[in-house]
Each structure stands twice: as structure tokens, then as C-alpha cells.
Amino acid sequence: MTLSVDATVQARTGSSRLPNKVLKQVLGKPLLQQQIERIQRAKTIDRVILATSDLPQDDPLEELANAMGIGCFRGSETDVISRVCGALEAFNIEVHAEFQGDNSIPDPSVIDSVINFYLEHSNEYDYVTNALKTTFPPGLEVSVYPSDILFDANKRAASSEHREYVGFHINQHPEIYRIKNIEAPASICRPDLHLEVDTDEDFALVAHIYEHFAANPLFTIEDVVAYTDANPHLLEANTGVERRWKQYRQDS
């Protein structure tokens, strides 16, 4: 039996460093729409569900989901693990591919490689990700696992002070869950090529990349790496941005 894999994208407008970043326009579309459309190109993804907050300020995100014809679940702004669990239950998701709304240039082939590895080894691993060690350009993170694993982690983390994170409650417990990290091939191993959007500097770089490849909307991470390798000055703008996720990686 072929397992069905559905994605959620965690997004809200209340970012502390760059409010409304997911709705900022790039080539005439909200950045979040650009991200979702790229995720939808992955061959292994069946549905994409937006998981946003129940605050009125995030009504435009639900409106965007409706306009795109995708599902939307609304829950707690700060208790993100409960919000995502609610989305998994509401949409009867069996296998979950997890994405964050600030990872604005996902690559369909990277998504497919991580998900296909999980599907081929689902009897061996509970959680497959490319985000435990930074080898892919940050912003290309994808994690895949059965929904039941997150439901279990949610119960174990009932009193956690870190409930704004989702996969964290799985990947920090290798003694409980069978975890596999996928590393980038040498051709796209660029841990210092930051493609996530946390700040204005990040947005400027991501918007520039989208605009550069405007005539080729199917551009790949290989294309981005080749372009930024040839133009290293592009990375200077966001090199010094603080990355809060680094404390949870196995990079040291």
C-alpha cells in the first residue's frame, strides 16, 4: 500500500522581527503563496494544509488558503505543536511533511528525496529530516513522519516551555524515536547560504532570487547555488543575522 503524504505549513503574520513577512509581495504574489506553490510541485506531496493562528490578524492567511484552494486549520498562535496536531487530526493526515512559513524557497526535488527516503525506510525510522545538521542551505528544511509520532510527542511535551516548536519535541529525543538525518550532496552543501526569511535583509535576498529567476519559475536549488556562488556579494547582507535555530542543531 502506498502511503499518502500531506504537508502542513506553519505560518502567521505576528513575527517579532519581520511582521507580515509571509504576505510581502514577490513578483505580484505573497511570499507564502510562492512557497506553497513550490511545495505543491513535489511529486510526493498529496495535499498542502496551512496551519495558522486563530487571531483576527491572520484572517488574510485563511483568505489566501481559500483563494489557492488548499485546506486551512486555525489554532493557538504560541502553542504551535497543538496547532499542527489539530491540523493533522482535522484533515486525517496519515504521514506528515512539516514546513515552516519562513522557509520561502523550498525545492521540490529536495522534498521528494527526503520523503522518498522515509517511504523506503518507514519500517526503520520514525522521523526523517534534513534539519538536524546544517548541510543544505538553511530554508530548505523538510521533516517527514507519521502523525501518530507527533501526537505521542505532544502528550510527552504537555508541560514543555518550548511548545512553539513542533518537530523539536521529536528530534530532541533519539532515545524514544528512531531518527534519520539526510545530508546534502556536495553540489548543494551550502550551510552559509541563508534562504530563510527572518529579517528585512533575508527578504531582500530571497526577493532578489525570485526576481532573478522570474523567467524560470521552476528554478532549482542547484540554480540558486550556481547563481550565488558566482555572485558571493549577495550573501553579505544577511550573513550577520542571528539564527535562533542554531542552538538546536548538531553542527558543533
LINZI-V726832 format. One line per field, one symbol per residue. phi: phi as a letter, one per 20 degrees, with the letter a starting at -180 (. if undefined). psi: psi as a letter, one per 40 degrees, with the letter a starting at -180 (. if undefined). Layout:
phi: ???
psi: ???
//
This chain:
phi: .efedddddebbeegfebgmffdfeclncfgffgfffffffffeeecddedceefgfegfffffgffemdfbccbffeefffffgfffffdleecdddcdfeeecfdgffgfffffffffcfedcebcbddececfggodfbccafggffgfffffegdfedffddfgfefecffddedcdeeffgfcfcfdeededdcgfffgfffffgffegecfegdffffffffffcfffeffdfeffdffffdedee
psi: hhihhiiihhiiefhddgiedeeihhfeiiddddddddddehdehdihhhhaieideedddddddddefiihhhahddgdddddddddddefhdhhhhiieegegihddddddddddddefdedidhhifedhhdihheehhihiiddddddddddfdeiefeeicddedeegeedihhhhhiiiddfggeegheihdidddddddddddddfdegefiidddddddddegdddeddedehhhdedeeife.
//
